[in-house]
Amino acid sequence: MTPPLGDIAHIGHAQLFTPDLDASVAFFTDFLGLTVNGQDGDTVYLRTFDDYEHHSLVLTAREQPGLGRLALRTSSEEALRRRVEAIEAAGGTGKWTEDEPGLGRLYVTTDPDGHEHALYWESEHYQAPRALKPSLKNQPQAKPNRGVGVRRLDHINFLAADVLANAEWQEQLLGARPTEQIRLDSGKIAARWLTYTDKSYDVVYTSDWTGSEGRLHHIAFATDTREDILRAADLAIDTGVFIETGPHKHAIQQTFFLYVYEPGGNRIELCNPLTRLVLAPDWPLITWTEEERKKGQAWGLQTIESFHTHGTPPVRP
């Protein structure tokens, strides 16, 4: 049975592992414009200026880069209970924990590929200190005066050995709606985009060509405008941030984007999805064929394979 639409309210935050915590924190604060909002040992909590919660990103020191957990806020305590019951009724397992500031209990489980998900309801709304008070009372924090100044954590792209199994886990147990997908000539689903909200996508599963499990392709932060992404490219050149590709416009989902790497080795996307929303309650799943995909992922740009997950970031030539 399909879960009630809206049991998952939105993406809360993501956790990244980094072998160079100080350099990664500097990237997210100086280049992207996030604000540090607490530290606990080798874990640092950061927030985008338009996030109403305590943090948007968690950075934790580890020997290798990669993804920790993706945290999803439910729409109520009852919705949280329903999702936990659905996961366990389907044979899934999880555990309860209270290990993040500003949040209550989190139910931590994994998708079929091993990516860790945390579901929660209780969340304290952020109260900006005097130095970060906005002039507009309906804004949680003043806009940053440094870096790109990204607005929010927008989406996450998981690599998966079995795209369909993981996408259907999101759909059947969390209530995500699929919006677009790639189907190869063999019938295999090579990628699927899903949303919990009216945004055209919040989560993506992309086929991992290595056959590995539990890897990350990228996390993405939204900007106000396309021009912010062009400015980000200029800032990256000036400050030595590695640009993998872009700025370009994706064919699927029509997102204007830039791919860069943070110093710890994780791919970060800056994106501007304009005003494309999925407002139709009967939105049809758009399927792209293998032949159509060969035309490229962005204005004819050929698809970028993920070379890393457990490695070092690229070095600018």
C-alpha positions in Angstrom: 0.0 0.0 0.0 1.3 3.5 -0.9 1.9 5.6 2.2 -0.1 8.8 2.8 1.3 11.6 0.7 3.2 14.0 2.9 4.3 11.7 5.7 7.9 12.9 4.9 7.8 16.7 5.0 11.3 17.4 3.5 15.0 16.7 3.6 16.3 17.9 7.0 20.1 17.5 6.6 22.9 15.4 5.3 26.1 14.1 6.9 29.4 13.9 5.1 32.6 12.2 6.1 35.8 14.0 5.4 39.5 13.2 6.0 40.3 16.9 6.3 37.7 18.4 8.6 39.3 21.9 8.9 39.6 22.3 5.1 36.1 21.0 4.5 34.6 23.4 7.1 36.5 26.3 5.4 35.0 25.3 2.0 31.5 25.2 3.3 31.8 28.4 5.2 34.1 30.6 3.1 33.1 29.3 -0.4 29.4 28.3 0.0 28.6 30.7 2.8 27.2 28.3 5.5 27.5 29.1 9.2 28.9 26.9 11.9 26.3 26.2 14.5 28.1 24.0 16.9 30.8 21.3 17.2 31.0 18.1 19.2 34.5 16.6 19.0 35.3 15.7 15.4 31.7 16.6 14.2 30.8 20.1 13.0 27.2 21.3 12.5 26.6 23.9 9.7 23.5 25.7 8.4 22.4 27.5 5.3 20.9 30.9 6.0 17.3 30.0 4.9 17.1 26.8 7.0 14.6 27.0 9.9 16.3 24.1 11.7 19.5 23.8 13.8 21.7 22.5 11.0 21.6 21.7 7.3 24.9 19.7 7.1 26.9 17.6 9.4 30.7 17.2 8.8 32.4 14.3 10.6 36.1 13.5 10.4 36.8 10.0 8.9 39.7 8.5 7.0 37.7 8.4 3.8 35.1 10.7 2.3 31.5 9.6 1.8 28.0 9.8 3.1 26.9 9.4 6.7 23.2 9.7 7.1 20.4 11.5 5.3 17.9 12.9 7.8 14.2 13.4 6.8 11.7 15.3 8.9 8.2 13.8 9.0 5.1 15.9 9.0 4.0 14.9 12.5 4.7 12.5 15.3 1.9 10.2 13.9 3.6 10.3 10.5 6.9 9.2 12.1 5.2 6.3 13.8 3.5 5.2 10.6 6.8 5.2 8.6 8.6 3.2 11.4 5.7 0.7 11.5 5.8 0.4 7.7 9.5 -0.1 7.6 9.5 -2.8 10.2 6.4 -4.5 8.8 8.3 -4.8 5.5 11.1 -6.6 7.3 13.4 -3.6 7.8 15.2 -2.8 11.0 16.2 0.4 12.7 17.2 1.9 16.0 16.2 5.0 18.0 18.8 7.6 19.0 19.1 11.1 20.2 22.5 12.2 19.0 22.1 15.5 17.2 21.6 19.0 18.7 18.3 20.7 18.1 16.5 17.4 17.3 14.5 14.9 19.3 14.5 11.2 18.7 15.7 9.9 15.3 14.8 6.5 13.9 17.9 5.3 12.0 17.5 2.7 9.2 18.9 1.9 5.8 17.7 1.5 2.3 18.4 -1.8 0.4 21.8 -0.4 -0.7 22.9 0.4 2.8 22.5 4.2 2.7 21.6 5.4 6.2 18.4 7.3 6.7 17.2 9.0 9.9 13.5 9.9 10.3 12.5 12.4 13.0 9.7 14.8 14.0 10.9 16.9 17.0 12.9 19.9 15.9 13.8 23.2 17.5 13.4 26.3 15.2 16.6 28.2 14.9 17.0 31.5 16.8 19.7 33.6 15.3 22.2 35.4 17.6 22.4 39.2 17.4 25.2 39.1 14.9 23.1 37.0 12.5 19.7 38.6 13.1 17.9 39.3 9.8 16.2 42.6 9.1 13.1 40.7 7.8 11.3 38.8 10.6 10.2 36.0 8.2 13.8 35.0 7.4 15.6 32.8 10.0 19.0 34.3 9.5 20.6 37.2 7.7 22.0 36.5 4.3 25.8 35.7 4.4 28.2 38.4 3.3 30.7 35.9 2.0 31.0 33.2 -0.6 28.1 32.0 -2.8 25.5 32.3 -0.1 23.5 29.1 -0.9 19.9 29.1 0.3 19.2 25.5 1.3 20.2 21.9 1.0 18.3 20.9 -2.1 18.7 17.2 -2.9 20.9 14.1 -2.6 22.0 11.7 -5.4 22.8 8.2 -4.2 24.8 5.7 -6.2 23.2 2.3 -6.0 23.8 -1.3 -7.2 20.1 -1.7 -7.8 18.3 1.6 -8.6 14.8 0.1 -8.9 14.9 -1.7 -5.5 16.0 1.5 -3.7 13.6 3.8 -5.5 10.7 1.4 -4.7 11.8 1.4 -1.1 11.5 5.2 -1.0 8.1 5.0 -2.8 6.5 2.2 -0.9 7.9 2.9 2.6 8.5 6.6 2.7 5.9 7.9 0.2 8.2 9.5 -2.3 6.8 10.1 -5.8 8.9 9.3 -8.9 9.0 12.1 -11.4 11.6 11.0 -14.0 13.8 8.0 -14.8 16.2 6.5 -17.3 15.4 3.0 -18.7 18.1 1.2 -20.7 17.4 -0.9 -23.7 17.8 -4.0 -21.5 14.8 -2.8 -19.4 17.1 -1.9 -16.4 16.3 1.3 -14.6 19.6 3.2 -14.6 18.4 6.3 -12.6 15.2 7.5 -10.9 14.3 10.9 -9.5 11.9 11.1 -6.6 10.2 13.8 -4.5 8.6 14.1 -1.1 7.3 17.6 -1.8 6.2 19.8 -4.7 9.8 20.2 -5.7 10.5 18.1 -8.9 13.0 16.0 -6.9 14.5 15.6 -3.5 16.3 12.2 -3.9 18.0 10.5 -6.9 19.3 7.0 -7.3 21.8 6.5 -10.0 23.3 3.2 -11.1 26.8 2.6 -9.7 28.9 1.3 -12.6 31.3 -0.3 -10.1 28.5 -2.5 -8.7 29.3 -1.2 -5.2 26.8 -0.4 -2.5 26.2 2.5 -0.2 28.1 5.2 -2.2 27.3 8.8 -2.8 27.2 10.7 -6.1 26.7 14.2 -4.7 24.7 16.4 -2.4 23.3 19.7 -3.8 22.7 23.2 -2.5 20.2 25.6 -4.1 21.1 29.1 -5.1 18.7 32.0 -5.6 19.5 32.5 -9.3 21.5 31.2 -12.2 23.8 34.1 -11.9 24.8 32.9 -8.4 26.1 29.7 -10.1 28.1 31.7 -12.7 29.5 33.8 -9.8 30.4 30.5 -7.9 32.4 29.3 -11.0 34.4 32.6 -10.9 34.9 32.3 -7.1 36.0 28.7 -7.6 38.6 29.7 -10.1 39.9 32.4 -7.9 40.1 30.3 -4.7 41.3 27.0 -6.1 38.1 25.1 -5.7 38.1 22.1 -8.2 35.4 22.4 -10.9 34.5 19.1 -12.3 32.1 20.4 -14.9 29.7 23.3 -15.6 28.0 25.6 -15.5 25.5 23.6 -17.6 21.8 22.8 -17.7 20.6 19.2 -17.1 18.2 17.8 -19.7 16.5 15.7 -17.0 14.8 18.0 -14.5 16.2 21.1 -16.3 18.5 22.1 -13.4 21.1 24.7 -14.0 24.2 23.4 -12.2 27.9 23.4 -11.3 29.8 20.4 -10.0 32.7 21.0 -7.7 34.7 19.0 -5.1 35.1 20.0 -1.5 38.7 19.4 -0.1 37.6 16.2 1.7 36.8 14.5 -1.6 33.0 14.8 -1.8 31.3 16.0 -4.9 29.0 19.1 -4.3 26.5 20.4 -6.8 25.3 24.0 -6.9 21.9 24.0 -8.5 19.2 26.4 -9.6 16.0 24.5 -10.5 14.2 27.8 -11.3 10.5 27.5 -10.5 9.9 24.0 -11.8 7.5 22.3 -9.4 5.4 19.2 -9.6 2.0 20.6 -8.8 -0.1 18.0 -10.7 -1.4 15.3 -8.3 -1.4 12.9 -11.2 2.1 13.8 -12.5 3.2 11.1 -15.1 6.5 9.4 -14.6 8.7 10.7 -17.5 10.9 7.9 -18.9 14.1 8.7 -20.9 15.4 5.9 -23.2 19.0 4.9 -23.6 19.1 6.5 -27.0 17.7 9.8 -25.7 20.2 9.7 -22.8 23.1 9.3 -25.3 22.4 12.9 -26.3 24.0 13.9 -23.1 23.0 15.0 -19.6 23.4 18.7 -20.1 23.2 20.6 -23.5 24.9 17.6 -25.1 27.5 17.1 -22.3 28.2 13.4 -22.0 27.3 11.7 -18.8 29.8 12.1 -16.0 30.7 8.8 -14.2 31.5 8.9 -10.5 35.2 8.0 -10.3 35.4 8.3 -6.5 33.9 7.5 -3.2 36.8 6.2 -1.3 39.6 8.3 -2.7 41.2 11.7 -2.7 39.8 14.8 -4.4 41.0 15.7 -7.8 43.9 18.0 -8.1 43.6 21.1 -10.2 46.1 20.9 -13.2 
